[in-house]
Amino acid sequence: MKNYIYKKASIVFLSGVLIAGFVGCSSFLEEQDPSNLTPDSFYTIPDHAEAALAAVYADTRFIGGGSGIFSVTWQLLEAPTGTSTTETAQNSDLNNLYGLIYDGRTQHVINWWNGLYRVIAQANLVLDKVPSITPMDESQKTKVLGEARFLRAWAYFYAVRLWGDIPLITTPQTASSEDFRPSPTSQQEIYALIIEDLKAAEAAGLPWMDESGRASLAATKSLLSKVYLTMAGFPLNMGTSHYQLAADKSKEVVDYANSNPVSINLFPTYKAIHNENNDNKLEHIFMLQYNVIVAGNPMNDMFPNFKPVTFAGPSGTGSTVPTEEFYASFEPGDKRAVNQEGFFYTTYYTNGSGAEFDLGAPYIFKHFNQIALGSKDQPGTRANNLNVPLIRFAEVLLIYAEAQNEVGGPNVLAVESLTRIRDRAGLSTPSVGGFTKDTFRDAVYRERWHELCYEQITWFDMIRLRKVYNEGTNGFDQFEGHVNPSSNQALQARHYLMPFPLPEMQNNPNLTPQNPGY
């Protein structure tokens, strides 16, 4: 997939350069230049369809883009959760995210809006232009269109959870388009499109898993189950009907995995989760693709601040590090909290492969690529090609467990799904009879906080549940009034939604009103 994206996307980039380069020549060219590519002349052969689709995939990497000094766009979804803090104070926007005082001028907010709508725009272009390509194998065309709809749904799902009512754009836009400055559309309509797109992708003939990194049937069904689970909670409150849909859809993935354990399964160890040789395999149902040829793994802001944990020596920014409270909240014996075995590390090797030294605090090991950065007596390759996980099978198991419990209490498969997560962590789990509906609910919630931490998932759990894990009590607080240990600031009602980006509101006067509290 990585080479697929880079080679194919370069064709689209070249086309854009050609379009820009020749537009000013039309006044003195008497004949149309045959090399002048436009959207109409570009989408003429199957390779063009594949190249355009690759450009959509490439644009999903916006989350790894910069958001000012010592900060990355993905931190928008980590800093407000309270599970992390920062060792640097040099980025005011990042500090505002941690302090829960961000607004429409915050660069991370702006970058998420621009990035998501860029993915949507590229997908809309594919969906508009590819159907007319002739000749083209129909199964290939259906697959390309299915992947484009998956990616459009993926982008809208982030956007609707971040901002609520948002502009719904489903066709290519130009400055002369009638709805060039669209007003927000209701969340219900956005979700209707997301479900429609994912059902179309589900019927597009995608393979169950795709080690190239392209969208698969497992990714589509998993994302759809996640959408249904979100709709069951706040703010739509669809309740039982959508918990049932989430349970049914996630069970399709779990059932397939149980019948095909060499295709979909949990990795046996936590180190395998961040081994680049396992990209797009087994537990990794869908990932963002990274390769240093174009862009290396963007999680370097989780490195300690100026400590020599990699071949680069004393470097790193420490702009996303775990809070001591969250690190301490893992159960005694939980392998996920064991140094260099689970999701954290408290010691490492000088310059990545030398003498071991104490870091003085816990840091996030979950995205640490030892192949590239180094390990004991083994210098790294210096090429951080580790992908960023978006959907792991572990999350699908927890989706099923939560949704099934809400529908009818904890059944055997629901408890088994939770148990598989905890078994890998070296923890015991009660049998079906040892849970009530309420105790099982809290057990699943706690597991989501601990298993899925630092994967840009926790913030959305806080929003849909209107609850936040309290490390001190091991229970859950109501969202409003919960005090984040990272900032000692309380969450407020306005934090249910992100503010519309100020530059976008200035460009589009119909993007009103601003979300409450901003």
C-alpha positions as CSV (number, residue, x, y, z in Angstrom):
1,M,0.0,0.0,0.0
2,K,2.8,2.4,0.8
3,N,4.4,2.1,-2.6
4,Y,0.9,2.1,-4.2
5,I,0.0,5.4,-2.6
6,Y,3.3,7.1,-3.4
7,K,3.5,6.0,-7.1
8,K,-0.2,6.6,-7.9
9,A,-0.6,9.8,-5.9
10,S,2.4,11.3,-7.8
11,I,0.4,11.0,-11.0
12,V,-2.4,13.1,-9.5
13,F,0.1,15.7,-8.2
14,L,1.7,16.0,-11.6
15,S,-1.7,16.5,-13.1
16,G,-2.4,19.3,-10.7
17,V,0.9,20.9,-11.6
18,L,0.1,20.7,-15.3
19,I,-3.3,22.2,-14.8
20,A,-1.9,25.1,-12.9
21,G,1.0,25.6,-15.3
22,F,-1.1,25.8,-18.5
23,V,-4.1,27.7,-17.3
24,G,-2.4,31.1,-18.1
25,C,-1.4,30.0,-21.6
26,S,-5.0,29.7,-23.0
27,S,-5.0,33.2,-24.3
28,F,-2.2,32.7,-26.8
29,L,-2.6,29.0,-27.7
30,E,-4.7,28.7,-30.8
31,E,-5.0,24.9,-30.4
32,Q,-5.7,23.0,-27.1
33,D,-2.4,21.7,-25.7
34,P,-2.8,17.9,-25.6
35,S,-0.7,17.8,-22.4
36,N,-3.0,20.2,-20.6
37,L,-4.6,17.8,-18.1
38,T,-7.9,18.8,-16.4
39,P,-10.3,16.8,-14.2
40,D,-12.3,15.9,-17.3
41,S,-9.3,14.9,-19.4
42,F,-7.5,13.1,-16.6
43,Y,-10.2,10.6,-15.6
44,T,-10.0,8.5,-18.8
45,I,-8.3,5.2,-18.0
46,P,-8.3,2.8,-15.1
47,D,-4.9,3.9,-13.9
48,H,-6.2,7.4,-13.5
49,A,-8.9,6.0,-11.1
50,E,-6.3,4.1,-9.1
51,A,-4.1,7.2,-8.9
52,A,-6.9,9.4,-7.8
53,L,-7.9,6.9,-5.1
54,A,-4.3,6.8,-3.9
55,A,-4.4,10.6,-3.5
56,V,-7.4,10.2,-1.2
57,Y,-5.5,7.7,1.0
58,A,-2.4,10.0,1.0
59,D,-4.5,12.9,2.3
60,T,-5.6,10.9,5.3
61,R,-2.0,11.5,6.7
62,F,-2.9,15.1,7.6
63,I,-3.2,14.0,11.2
64,G,0.6,13.7,11.2
65,G,1.1,17.2,9.9
66,G,2.7,20.0,12.0
67,S,0.7,22.3,14.2
68,G,3.3,24.8,15.2
69,I,6.5,24.2,17.2
70,F,6.8,20.9,18.9
71,S,3.3,19.8,18.1
72,V,1.4,17.6,15.7
73,T,-2.2,17.7,14.5
74,W,-3.2,14.4,16.1
75,Q,-2.7,15.9,19.5
76,L,-6.1,17.6,19.3
77,L,-7.6,14.2,20.3
78,E,-5.1,13.5,23.1
79,A,-4.5,16.7,25.0
80,P,-8.0,17.3,26.3
81,T,-8.5,13.7,27.5
82,G,-6.6,14.1,30.8
83,T,-4.6,10.9,30.2
84,S,-1.5,12.8,29.0
85,T,0.4,16.0,29.8
86,T,3.3,17.8,28.2
87,E,7.0,18.5,29.1
88,T,7.2,21.5,26.8
89,A,5.5,24.8,27.1
90,Q,6.6,26.3,23.9
91,N,3.4,25.8,21.8
92,S,0.6,28.1,23.0
93,D,-2.0,26.2,21.0
94,L,-1.0,22.9,22.6
95,N,-1.0,24.4,26.0
96,N,-4.5,25.7,25.4
97,L,-5.6,22.2,24.4
98,Y,-4.2,20.8,27.7
99,G,-5.7,23.8,29.6
100,L,-9.2,23.3,27.9
101,I,-9.2,26.9,26.7
102,Y,-8.8,26.3,23.0
103,D,-10.9,28.2,20.4
104,G,-11.5,28.7,16.7
105,R,-8.0,30.1,16.3
106,T,-6.2,26.9,17.6
107,Q,-4.1,25.5,14.8
108,H,-4.9,21.9,15.6
109,V,-8.6,22.6,15.2
110,I,-8.0,24.4,11.9
111,N,-5.8,21.5,10.6
112,W,-8.4,18.9,11.4
113,W,-11.1,20.8,9.6
114,N,-8.9,21.4,6.5
115,G,-7.6,17.9,6.5
116,L,-10.9,16.1,6.7
117,Y,-12.6,18.3,4.1
118,R,-9.6,17.7,1.8
119,V,-10.2,14.0,2.1
120,I,-13.9,14.5,1.4
121,A,-13.2,16.7,-1.6
122,Q,-10.7,14.1,-3.1
123,A,-13.2,11.3,-2.5
124,N,-16.0,13.3,-4.1
125,L,-13.9,13.8,-7.2
126,V,-13.3,10.0,-7.5
127,L,-17.0,9.3,-7.0
128,D,-18.0,11.8,-9.6
129,K,-15.4,11.0,-12.3
130,V,-14.6,7.3,-12.1
131,P,-18.1,6.0,-13.1
132,S,-17.6,7.4,-16.6
133,I,-14.2,5.8,-17.3
134,T,-14.6,3.4,-20.2
135,P,-13.4,0.8,-20.7
136,M,-12.8,-0.3,-17.2
137,D,-13.4,-3.6,-15.5
138,E,-16.6,-3.3,-13.6
139,S,-15.4,-5.1,-10.5
140,Q,-12.3,-2.9,-10.4
141,K,-14.5,0.2,-10.8
142,T,-16.9,-1.0,-8.0
143,K,-13.9,-1.6,-5.7
144,V,-12.4,1.8,-6.3
145,L,-15.7,3.5,-5.7
146,G,-16.3,1.4,-2.6
147,E,-12.9,2.5,-1.1
148,A,-13.6,6.1,-1.9
149,R,-16.9,5.9,-0.1
150,F,-15.2,4.2,2.9
151,L,-12.7,7.1,3.1
152,R,-15.4,9.7,2.7
153,A,-17.4,8.1,5.5
154,W,-14.2,7.9,7.6
155,A,-13.6,11.6,7.2
156,Y,-17.3,12.6,7.9
157,F,-17.3,10.4,11.0
158,Y,-14.5,12.3,12.5
159,A,-16.0,15.7,11.5
160,V,-19.5,15.1,12.8
161,R,-18.1,13.9,16.2
162,L,-15.8,16.9,16.4
163,W,-18.2,19.7,15.3
164,G,-21.8,18.4,15.3
165,D,-23.8,20.0,12.5
166,I,-21.4,20.5,9.6
167,P,-21.6,21.2,5.9
168,L,-22.5,18.2,3.9
169,I,-20.7,18.2,0.5
170,T,-21.1,15.2,-1.8
171,T,-20.0,16.6,-5.2
172,P,-16.9,18.4,-6.5
173,Q,-16.9,22.1,-5.8
174,T,-15.6,25.1,-7.7
175,A,-15.9,28.8,-6.9
176,S,-19.0,28.9,-9.2
177,S,-20.8,26.1,-7.5
178,E,-24.2,27.0,-6.2
179,D,-23.5,25.7,-2.7
180,F,-19.8,26.9,-2.6
181,R,-20.5,28.4,0.8
182,P,-22.7,25.7,2.4
183,S,-24.5,26.0,5.7
184,P,-24.3,23.3,8.3
185,T,-26.4,20.1,7.9
186,S,-27.9,18.2,10.8
187,Q,-25.9,15.4,12.4
188,Q,-28.7,13.0,11.5
189,E,-28.2,13.7,7.8
190,I,-24.4,13.4,8.1
191,Y,-24.8,10.0,9.8
192,A,-27.2,8.9,7.2
193,L,-24.6,9.5,4.5
194,I,-21.9,7.8,6.6
195,I,-24.0,4.7,6.9
196,E,-25.0,4.8,3.2
197,D,-21.3,5.1,2.2
198,L,-20.2,2.3,4.4
199,K,-23.0,0.0,3.2
200,A,-21.9,0.7,-0.3
201,A,-18.3,-0.1,0.6
202,E,-19.4,-3.3,2.3
203,A,-21.0,-4.4,-1.0
204,A,-18.0,-3.4,-3.2
205,G,-16.2,-6.8,-3.2
206,L,-13.4,-5.8,-0.9
207,P,-11.3,-8.6,0.6
208,W,-11.7,-9.4,4.3
209,M,-8.2,-8.1,5.0
210,D,-5.8,-6.3,2.8
211,E,-2.1,-6.3,3.7
212,S,-1.4,-3.5,1.2
213,G,-3.3,-1.2,3.7
214,R,-6.3,-0.4,1.5
215,A,-9.8,-0.5,3.0
216,S,-11.0,-4.0,3.5
217,L,-14.3,-5.7,4.4
218,A,-13.1,-6.1,8.0
219,A,-12.3,-2.3,8.1
220,T,-15.7,-1.4,6.7
221,K,-17.7,-3.6,9.0
222,S,-15.6,-2.5,12.0
223,L,-16.1,1.2,11.2
224,L,-19.8,0.7,10.7
225,S,-20.1,-1.0,14.1
226,K,-18.2,1.9,15.6
227,V,-20.6,4.4,13.9
228,Y,-23.7,2.5,15.3
229,L,-22.1,2.4,18.8
230,T,-21.6,6.2,18.6
231,M,-25.1,6.9,17.4
232,A,-26.5,4.8,20.3
233,G,-24.9,7.3,22.7
234,F,-24.8,11.1,23.0
235,P,-25.7,13.3,21.3
236,L,-28.1,11.3,19.0
237,N,-29.2,8.9,21.8
238,M,-30.5,6.2,19.4
239,G,-30.2,3.7,22.2
240,T,-31.1,0.0,22.0
241,S,-31.8,-0.2,18.3
242,H,-28.3,1.1,17.5
243,Y,-26.6,-0.9,20.2
244,Q,-28.1,-3.9,18.5
245,L,-26.8,-2.8,15.2
246,A,-23.4,-2.3,16.7
247,A,-23.5,-5.7,18.3
248,D,-24.6,-7.4,15.1
249,K,-22.0,-5.7,12.9
250,S,-19.1,-6.2,15.2
251,K,-20.1,-9.8,15.7
252,E,-19.7,-10.4,12.0
253,V,-16.0,-9.4,12.4
254,V,-15.6,-11.4,15.6
255,D,-17.2,-14.5,14.0
256,Y,-15.0,-14.3,10.9
257,A,-11.9,-13.9,13.1
258,N,-12.8,-16.9,15.2
259,S,-13.1,-19.0,12.1
260,N,-10.0,-17.4,10.5
261,P,-7.6,-16.8,13.4
262,V,-4.6,-16.5,11.0
263,S,-6.3,-13.6,9.2
264,I,-7.7,-11.6,12.1
265,N,-6.7,-12.0,15.7
266,L,-5.0,-10.3,18.7
267,F,-1.2,-10.2,18.5
268,P,0.3,-12.5,21.2
269,T,2.4,-9.7,22.6
270,Y,2.2,-5.9,22.9
271,K,5.5,-5.4,21.2
272,A,4.0,-6.9,18.1
273,I,1.5,-4.0,17.9
274,H,4.3,-1.5,17.2
275,N,6.5,-3.8,15.0
276,E,6.5,-2.3,11.5
277,N,6.7,-5.8,10.1
278,N,3.1,-6.3,11.3
279,D,1.7,-3.3,9.6
280,N,-1.8,-4.0,8.1
281,K,-1.8,-7.5,9.5
282,L,-3.8,-9.6,12.0
283,E,-4.9,-7.2,14.7
284,H,-4.3,-4.1,12.6
285,I,-7.6,-3.9,10.7
286,F,-7.0,-0.4,9.3
287,M,-4.0,1.9,9.6
288,L,-2.6,5.2,8.2
289,Q,0.3,4.3,6.0
290,Y,3.7,5.8,6.7
291,N,7.1,5.4,4.9
292,V,10.1,7.7,5.2
293,I,10.2,8.0,1.4
294,V,7.3,10.4,1.8
295,A,6.5,10.8,5.5
296,G,7.8,8.9,8.6
297,N,5.8,7.9,11.6
298,P,4.4,11.1,13.2
299,M,4.3,9.9,16.8
300,N,7.8,11.3,17.7
301,D,6.2,13.9,20.0
302,M,5.7,11.1,22.5
303,F,9.5,10.8,22.9
304,P,10.9,12.2,26.2
305,N,12.1,15.8,26.1
306,F,15.8,15.8,25.2
307,K,16.7,12.3,26.4
308,P,18.8,10.0,24.2
309,V,16.3,7.2,23.6
310,T,16.9,7.0,19.8
311,F,19.8,7.1,17.4
312,A,19.3,10.9,17.3
313,G,20.7,11.3,20.8
314,P,19.2,13.8,23.2
315,S,16.2,14.9,21.3
316,G,12.4,14.7,21.4
317,T,9.9,17.2,22.7
318,G,8.0,15.4,25.3
319,S,4.9,17.2,24.2
320,T,2.6,14.2,24.8
321,V,3.6,12.0,27.8
322,P,1.4,10.0,30.2
323,T,0.2,11.5,33.4
324,E,1.5,9.7,36.5
325,E,-2.2,9.2,37.6
326,F,-3.2,7.4,34.4
327,Y,0.0,5.3,34.4
328,A,-0.7,4.3,38.0
329,S,-4.3,3.3,37.3
330,F,-3.4,0.1,35.5
331,E,-4.1,-3.0,37.7
332,P,-1.2,-4.6,39.5
333,G,0.4,-7.2,37.2
334,D,-1.1,-5.6,34.0
335,K,1.5,-6.3,31.3
336,R,0.5,-3.1,29.5
337,A,2.2,-1.1,32.3
338,V,5.4,-3.2,32.4
339,N,8.5,-1.4,31.3
340,Q,9.3,-2.0,27.6
341,E,6.8,-4.8,27.5
342,G,3.5,-3.0,27.3
343,F,2.4,0.5,26.4
344,F,5.0,2.4,28.5
345,Y,8.7,2.5,29.2
346,T,10.6,3.9,32.2
347,T,14.1,3.0,31.1
348,Y,15.8,2.8,27.7
349,Y,19.1,2.5,26.0
350,T,21.5,5.4,25.3
351,N,21.1,6.5,21.7
352,G,18.7,3.7,21.2
353,S,21.0,0.7,21.6
354,G,23.7,1.5,24.3
355,A,23.7,1.3,28.1
356,E,20.3,1.2,29.8
357,F,19.4,4.3,31.8
358,D,16.4,5.5,33.9
359,L,14.1,7.9,32.2
360,G,12.8,9.3,35.6
361,A,9.2,9.0,34.5
362,P,6.9,6.8,32.3
363,Y,6.7,7.5,28.6
364,I,4.5,6.1,25.8
365,F,6.0,3.0,24.3
366,K,2.9,2.1,22.2
367,H,4.1,3.8,19.0
368,F,7.9,3.3,19.6
369,N,9.4,1.6,16.6
370,Q,12.4,-0.3,17.9
371,I,13.4,-1.6,14.4
372,A,13.9,2.0,13.3
373,L,15.0,3.7,16.6
374,G,17.1,1.0,18.2
375,S,16.9,-1.6,21.0
376,K,19.4,-3.3,23.3
377,D,22.7,-3.7,21.4
378,Q,20.8,-3.4,18.2
379,P,21.2,0.0,16.4
380,G,18.1,1.1,14.6
381,T,17.6,1.4,10.8
382,R,16.7,5.1,11.2
383,A,13.8,4.6,8.8
384,N,10.6,4.9,10.9
385,N,8.1,3.2,8.6
386,L,5.6,2.3,11.4
387,N,2.0,2.9,10.5
388,V,-0.5,4.6,12.8
389,P,-3.3,2.2,14.0
390,L,-6.9,3.4,13.5
391,I,-8.9,0.2,14.0
392,R,-7.5,-2.8,15.9
393,F,-9.3,-6.0,16.5
394,A,-9.0,-5.3,20.2
395,E,-11.4,-2.4,19.7
396,V,-13.9,-4.5,17.8
397,L,-14.0,-7.0,20.6
398,L,-14.7,-4.2,23.1
399,I,-17.4,-2.8,20.8
400,Y,-19.2,-6.1,20.7
401,A,-18.9,-6.5,24.5
402,E,-20.3,-3.1,25.2
403,A,-23.1,-3.2,22.6
404,Q,-24.2,-6.7,23.5
405,N,-24.3,-5.8,27.2
406,E,-26.5,-2.8,26.6
407,V,-28.9,-4.9,24.5
408,G,-29.3,-7.9,26.8
409,G,-26.6,-8.0,29.4
410,P,-23.3,-9.9,29.3
411,N,-23.6,-13.1,27.3
412,V,-20.9,-15.7,26.9
413,L,-19.4,-14.1,23.8
414,A,-19.4,-10.7,25.3
415,V,-17.5,-11.9,28.4
416,E,-15.2,-14.0,26.2
417,S,-14.4,-10.8,24.1
418,L,-13.4,-8.9,27.3
419,T,-11.5,-11.9,28.6
420,R,-9.3,-12.1,25.5
421,I,-8.2,-8.5,26.1
422,R,-7.5,-9.1,29.7
423,D,-5.8,-12.5,29.2
424,R,-3.2,-10.9,27.0
425,A,-2.6,-8.4,29.8
426,G,-2.1,-11.2,32.3
427,L,-5.3,-10.3,34.2
428,S,-8.1,-12.5,35.5
429,T,-11.7,-12.0,34.5
430,P,-14.9,-13.2,36.2
431,S,-17.1,-15.7,34.3
432,V,-20.5,-14.7,32.9
433,G,-22.1,-15.3,36.3
434,G,-19.7,-13.0,38.0
435,F,-21.0,-9.9,36.3
436,T,-24.2,-7.8,36.4
437,K,-25.1,-5.6,33.5
438,D,-23.8,-2.5,35.5
439,T,-20.5,-4.1,36.6
440,F,-19.8,-5.5,33.1
441,R,-20.4,-2.0,31.6
442,D,-17.9,-0.4,33.9
443,A,-15.4,-3.2,33.2
444,V,-15.6,-2.7,29.5
445,Y,-15.3,1.1,29.8
446,R,-12.2,0.7,32.0
447,E,-10.7,-1.7,29.4
448,R,-11.4,0.8,26.6
449,W,-9.5,3.5,28.6
450,H,-6.5,1.2,29.2
451,E,-6.4,-0.9,26.0
452,L,-7.1,1.9,23.5
453,C,-5.2,4.8,25.2
454,Y,-3.1,7.1,23.0
455,E,-4.8,6.0,19.8
456,Q,-7.0,9.1,19.4
457,I,-10.1,7.2,20.6
458,T,-10.5,8.2,24.2
459,W,-11.8,11.7,23.6
460,F,-14.7,10.3,21.5
461,D,-15.6,7.8,24.2
462,M,-15.8,10.7,26.6
463,I,-18.2,12.6,24.3
464,R,-20.5,9.7,23.5
465,L,-20.6,8.3,27.0
466,R,-20.7,11.7,28.7
467,K,-18.4,10.0,31.2
468,V,-14.7,10.2,32.1
469,Y,-12.5,7.6,33.8
470,N,-11.4,8.8,37.2
471,E,-7.9,7.3,38.0
472,G,-8.3,8.0,41.7
473,T,-11.6,6.2,42.2
474,N,-11.3,3.6,39.3
475,G,-14.8,4.7,38.5
476,F,-16.4,7.2,36.1
477,D,-17.3,10.8,36.6
478,Q,-19.9,12.8,34.7
479,F,-18.2,14.6,31.8
480,E,-19.2,18.1,33.0
481,G,-17.3,18.9,36.1
482,H,-14.7,16.2,35.8
483,V,-11.2,17.6,36.6
484,N,-8.4,16.6,34.2
485,P,-5.3,15.7,36.3
486,S,-3.1,17.0,33.5
487,S,-4.3,20.6,33.9
488,N,-6.5,20.6,37.1
489,Q,-9.2,22.2,34.9
490,A,-12.8,21.0,34.8
491,L,-14.6,19.9,31.6
492,Q,-17.5,22.1,30.6
493,A,-20.6,21.6,28.4
494,R,-18.9,23.6,25.6
495,H,-16.3,20.9,25.3
496,Y,-18.8,18.4,23.9
497,L,-18.0,20.1,20.5
498,M,-15.0,21.7,19.0
499,P,-15.2,25.3,17.8
500,F,-15.6,26.0,14.1
501,P,-12.3,27.2,12.8
502,L,-12.2,31.0,12.7
503,P,-10.6,31.2,9.2
504,E,-13.4,28.9,7.8
505,M,-16.1,31.1,9.4
506,Q,-14.5,34.1,7.8
507,N,-14.4,32.5,4.4
508,N,-17.9,31.0,4.7
509,P,-20.4,33.4,6.3
510,N,-23.0,30.7,6.2
511,L,-21.0,28.6,8.7
512,T,-23.0,29.9,11.6
513,P,-23.7,30.0,14.5
514,Q,-20.4,29.2,16.2
515,N,-20.7,26.2,18.5
516,P,-21.9,27.0,22.0
517,G,-19.4,28.5,24.4
518,Y,-16.9,29.7,21.9
